[in-house]
Amino acid sequence: MGGAVLMITITDRSRGVEFASWFQEQGIPLVLAALGRGTASTEILDYLGLEATEKVVLMLVAPRSPRLVRKAERELWLDVPGRGILMTVPVSAIGGAKTRDYLLRQEAEEVMEKEITHELIVIITNRGHTDRVMDAARSAGAAGGTTIHAKGTGTELAKKFFGVSIAAEKEMVFILARAVDRSPIMKAVMAQAGMQTEAQSVVFSLPVSDIAGLRRLDLENEP
């Protein structure tokens, strides 16, 4: 079946305009950009040929289209180390027919459902504790991640649930991981940087339906 997806692309900031323009050329009306920071270790950066750690995260809603993912992989050179990664996360609903028509100008492709091989782990942590989070994640097999600065709300309600004061200044960490590694990574982060620590991390994951730009890492992880 088809449907809508949230497409997330992470690349160096210097390529942000190039990538955003490419998506708009494909007929996608709304492309959101957020500045991020890479968290990969020096060894991983060297392996992937990455130099800069300043990133841009592009997010857009579009019809699910493996064809578009393959086209992006080809025309944006995502198979070249250091160019970036692209992933899609299923969207269950869009509010309003006009909004749906605006965001989904093209029909979603009818595709056979396949096994989920990767998941996007999202970690919301107190600002300044990204290293602690990533050390925990790497201890369970994570290669690296991307951090976005954010500001939290609802701190009083959170205090009722967890019994501690919650800081408003947050960082969101995105880690793309193989599905088999999801549980160990999440457990490690919760154990070493969870709500009982100064990091006060909240962790959840999202299924990734399509992906581009991780071929070399996948080959490295094959048994």
RATA-V550154 format. One record per pair of residues at least 12 apart in sequence whose C-alpha atoms are under 10 Angstrom apart, sorted by the first residue. I is the first residue (numbers start at 1). J is the second residue. Records with the same first field share a line. If there is no record, write none. Layout:
I: J / J
This chain:
1: 64 / 108 / 109 / 110 / 111 / 112 / 113
2: 63 / 64 / 65 / 66 / 90 / 107 / 108 / 109 / 110 / 111 / 112 / 113
3: 62 / 63 / 64 / 65 / 90 / 91 / 92 / 93 / 104 / 107 / 108 / 109 / 110 / 111
4: 61 / 62 / 63 / 64 / 65 / 88 / 89 / 90 / 91 / 92 / 93 / 94 / 100 / 103 / 104 / 107 / 108 / 109
5: 60 / 61 / 62 / 63 / 64 / 65 / 87 / 88 / 89 / 90 / 91 / 92 / 93 / 104 / 108 / 208 / 209 / 210
6: 59 / 60 / 61 / 62 / 63 / 64 / 87 / 88 / 89 / 90 / 91 / 208 / 209
7: 31 / 58 / 59 / 60 / 61 / 62 / 63 / 64 / 69 / 86 / 87 / 88 / 89 / 90 / 91 / 208 / 209 / 210 / 211
8: 31 / 32 / 33 / 57 / 58 / 59 / 60 / 61 / 85 / 86 / 87 / 88 / 89 / 211
9: 33 / 56 / 57 / 58 / 59 / 60 / 84 / 85 / 86 / 87 / 88 / 211 / 212 / 213
10: 33 / 34 / 35 / 36 / 37 / 38 / 55 / 56 / 57 / 58 / 59 / 83 / 84 / 85 / 86 / 87 / 145 / 146 / 174 / 213
11: 36 / 38 / 52 / 53 / 54 / 55 / 56 / 57 / 58 / 78 / 82 / 83 / 84 / 85 / 86 / 146
12: 35 / 36 / 37 / 38 / 50 / 51 / 52 / 53 / 54 / 55 / 56 / 57 / 82 / 83 / 84
13: 33 / 34 / 35 / 36 / 37 / 52 / 53 / 54 / 55 / 56 / 57
14: 52 / 54 / 55 / 56
15: 55 / 56 / 76 / 83 / 84
16: 33 / 34 / 35 / 55 / 56 / 57 / 58
17: 33 / 56 / 58
18: 76
19: 31 / 56 / 58 / 72 / 75 / 76 / 84
20: 32 / 33 / 58 / 59 / 60
22: 72 / 75 / 76
23: 58 / 60 / 68 / 72
26: 68 / 72
27: 62 / 103 / 104 / 105 / 106
28: 60 / 61 / 62 / 63 / 102 / 103 / 104 / 105 / 106
29: 60 / 61 / 62 / 102 / 103 / 104 / 105
30: 59 / 60 / 61 / 62 / 102 / 103
31: 58 / 59 / 60 / 61 / 62
32: 57 / 58 / 59 / 60 / 61
33: 56 / 57 / 58 / 59 / 60
34: 55 / 56 / 57 / 58 / 59 / 148 / 149
35: 54 / 55 / 56 / 57 / 58 / 146 / 147 / 148 / 149
36: 53 / 54 / 55 / 56 / 57 / 145 / 146 / 147 / 148 / 149 / 171 / 172 / 173 / 174
37: 52 / 53 / 54 / 55 / 56 / 57 / 145 / 146 / 147 / 148 / 149 / 173
38: 50 / 52 / 53 / 54 / 55 / 56 / 144 / 145 / 146 / 147 / 148 / 173 / 174
39: 53 / 54 / 130 / 131 / 134 / 135 / 143 / 144 / 145 / 146 / 147 / 173 / 174 / 175
40: 53 / 134 / 138 / 142 / 143 / 144 / 145 / 146
41: 134 / 135 / 138 / 143 / 144 / 145
43: 143
44: 143 / 144 / 217
45: 81 / 82 / 143 / 144
46: 81 / 82
47: 81 / 82 / 216 / 217
48: 80 / 81 / 82 / 83 / 84 / 214 / 216 / 217
49: 80 / 81 / 82 / 83
50: 81 / 82 / 83 / 84
51: 82
52: 82
53: 146
54: 146 / 147
55: 84 / 146 / 147 / 148
56: 84 / 146 / 147 / 148
57: 84 / 85 / 86 / 146 / 147 / 148
58: 86
59: 86 / 87 / 88
60: 88 / 103
61: 88 / 89 / 90 / 91 / 94 / 100 / 103 / 104
62: 88 / 91 / 100 / 102 / 103 / 104 / 105 / 106 / 107 / 108
63: 90 / 91 / 100 / 103 / 104 / 105 / 106 / 107 / 108 / 109
64: 88 / 89 / 90 / 91 / 104 / 106 / 107 / 108 / 109 / 110 / 111 / 209 / 210
65: 88 / 106 / 107 / 108 / 109 / 110 / 111 / 210
66: 88 / 108 / 109 / 110 / 111 / 209 / 210 / 211 / 212
67: 109
68: 109
69: 86 / 87 / 88 / 210 / 211 / 212 / 213
70: 210 / 211 / 212
71: 212
72: 85 / 86 / 212 / 213
73: 85 / 86 / 211 / 212 / 213
74: 212 / 213
76: 213
77: 212 / 213
78: 212 / 213 / 214 / 215
79: 212 / 213 / 214 / 215 / 216
80: 213 / 214 / 215 / 216
81: 213 / 214 / 215 / 216 / 217
82: 213
83: 213
84: 212 / 213 / 214
85: 176 / 211 / 212 / 213 / 214 / 215
86: 176 / 208 / 210 / 211 / 212 / 213 / 214
87: 118 / 119 / 120 / 176 / 207 / 208 / 209 / 210 / 211 / 212 / 213 / 214
88: 119 / 120 / 206 / 207 / 208 / 209 / 210 / 211 / 212
89: 119 / 120 / 206 / 207 / 208 / 209 / 210 / 211
90: 206 / 207 / 208 / 209 / 210
113: 209
114: 209 / 210
115: 179 / 208 / 209
116: 178 / 179 / 180 / 207 / 208 / 209 / 210
117: 177 / 178 / 179 / 180 / 207 / 208 / 209 / 210 / 211
118: 176 / 177 / 178 / 179 / 180 / 181 / 182 / 206 / 207 / 208 / 209 / 210 / 211
119: 175 / 176 / 177 / 178 / 179 / 180 / 181 / 182 / 205 / 206 / 207 / 208 / 209
120: 173 / 174 / 175 / 176 / 177 / 178 / 179 / 182 / 204 / 205 / 206 / 207 / 208
121: 145 / 173 / 174 / 175 / 176 / 177 / 178 / 179 / 182 / 183 / 185 / 186 / 203 / 204 / 205 / 206 / 207 / 208
122: 145 / 146 / 147 / 172 / 173 / 174 / 175 / 176 / 186 / 201 / 202 / 203 / 204 / 205 / 206
123: 147 / 170 / 171 / 172 / 173 / 174 / 175 / 186 / 189 / 190 / 194 / 201 / 202 / 203 / 204 / 205
124: 147 / 148 / 149 / 150 / 152 / 170 / 171 / 172 / 173 / 174 / 194 / 199 / 200 / 201 / 202 / 203 / 204
125: 149 / 150 / 152 / 166 / 167 / 168 / 169 / 170 / 171 / 172 / 173 / 193 / 194 / 195 / 198 / 199 / 200 / 201 / 202 / 203
126: 149 / 150 / 151 / 152 / 166 / 167 / 168 / 169 / 170 / 171 / 172 / 193 / 198 / 199 / 200 / 201 / 202
127: 148 / 149 / 150 / 151 / 167 / 168 / 169 / 170 / 171 / 172 / 199 / 200
128: 169 / 170 / 171 / 198 / 199
129: 170 / 171 / 193 / 198 / 199 / 200 / 201
130: 145 / 146 / 147 / 170 / 171 / 172 / 173 / 193 / 199 / 201
131: 193 / 199
132: 189 / 192 / 193 / 198 / 199
133: 173 / 188 / 189 / 190 / 192 / 193 / 194 / 199 / 200 / 201
134: 146 / 173 / 175 / 185 / 188 / 189 / 193
135: 188 / 189 / 192 / 193
136: 185 / 186 / 187 / 188 / 189 / 190 / 191 / 192 / 193
137: 175 / 181 / 182 / 184 / 185 / 186 / 187 / 188 / 189 / 190 / 192 / 193
138: 185 / 188 / 189
139: 184 / 185 / 188 / 189
140: 181 / 182 / 183 / 184 / 185 / 186 / 187 / 188 / 189
141: 177 / 178 / 181 / 182 / 184 / 185 / 188
142: 175 / 176 / 177 / 178 / 181 / 182 / 184 / 185 / 186
143: 175 / 176 / 177 / 217
144: 173 / 174 / 175 / 176 / 177
145: 172 / 173 / 174 / 175 / 176 / 177
146: 171 / 172 / 173 / 174 / 175 / 176
147: 171 / 172 / 173 / 174 / 175
148: 170 / 171 / 172 / 173 / 174
149: 169 / 170 / 171 / 172 / 173
150: 168 / 169 / 170 / 171 / 172
151: 167 / 168 / 169 / 170 / 171 / 172
152: 166 / 167 / 168 / 169 / 170 / 171
153: 166 / 167 / 168 / 169 / 170
154: 166 / 168
155: 167 / 168
162: 195 / 196 / 200
163: 195 / 196
164: 195 / 196 / 200
165: 200
166: 195 / 198 / 199 / 200
167: 198 / 199 / 200
170: 199 / 200 / 201
171: 201
172: 201 / 202 / 203
173: 203
174: 205
175: 205
176: 205 / 206 / 208 / 211 / 214
177: 205 / 208
178: 208 / 218 / 221
179: 205 / 207 / 208
182: 204 / 205
183: 205
185: 203
186: 202 / 203 / 204 / 205
187: 203
189: 201 / 202 / 203
190: 202 / 203
